[in-house]
Amino acid sequence: MTDTSLKFLEKYLNNAAPTGYEAEGQKLWMDYLEPYVDEFITDNYGTAVGVINPEAEFKVVIEGHADEISWYVNYITDEGLIYVIRNGGSDHQIATSRRVNIHTKNGIVEGVFGWPAIHTRDKSSEQSPKPENICIDVGCSTKAEVEELGVHVGCVITYPDEFFVLNNNKFVCRALDNRMGGFMIAEVARLLKENNVKLDFGLYITNSVQEEVGLRGAEMITQRIKPDVAIVTDVCHDTTTPMIDKKKEGLTKIGDGPVISYAPAIQNNLRELIINTAEDKKIPFQRLAASRITGTDTDAFAYSNGGVASALISLPLRYMHTTVEMVHKDDVENVIQLIYNSLLNIKNKHNFSYFN
Ligand SMILES: [Zn+2]
């Protein structure tokens, strides 16, 4: 990562890109990626793909997702308070007492998630925040006043929290899930260009929309690209912070390297190529097992087009879906290196079959 790449990362993170409204973020991402690719593909829903060697028959995807979790305005009371529903896996437990940005045609309208004072609550039967009892105050006293600000049912709501570096080597921000993915695959493209690497296959650097509501952007774009191979990157949990059961979630930790997944959707020979690459290049890595599904865009690529050889390299992260998501700078570097070096080990018409 260079100073320029970090500046891009900061700008890219500080721009809100809620699910369904990723286009502004995609423009920033394509501006950064442009010098490193031959052309772009975009689709009707906003997925963006930078392509190297577009005429090549054999196609390899490296992928992250562009969207971030948010809320929708669902109901405005006569008193001018706003009730919300989720757009993606937004967390009701962390919402109260937060500032919010409501996205309207007139621009951002600020608001706050209020919460009853500790003094006024019945200690014997305290309620925890739930989607039905949290609401946003935009400083209005009637529904008409709220509407005058440009707020209506269906407006999306994000948190204003911005990027910062904690103790020199931790990146903190909302939406590191998965803005980091888009950033890391763009860095791979930059390295390929700067190191003058000539790939003998087509590389599709893919920033998919709508992952947070069920892998939808990846489902769409994989039909368009029809790739032979897909290496997906997303975030996974650091399970060493309090109240996480390692017997259930496994042991993965920020600072200990990229996390390589084992799951039915992962093609074993592609995964072994990645593991051999890590061992060769002395890139630290961790292992994670998933039953049935990985819950990432890997599943969308794997189970498309008659089966695409797919693998998942995750960036461990603390406090997922909060406004203080945290990753380790070294892991970011190592995921970039692992994807980059794995690509160097993939050949044109690479045969991943179990039956040779
Ligand atoms: Zn997520």
Boltz pocket constraint, residues with backbone or C-beta under 6 A from the ligand:
constraints:
  - pocket:
      binder: B
      contacts: [[A, 177], [A, 178], [A, 212], [A, 321]]
      max_distance: 6.0
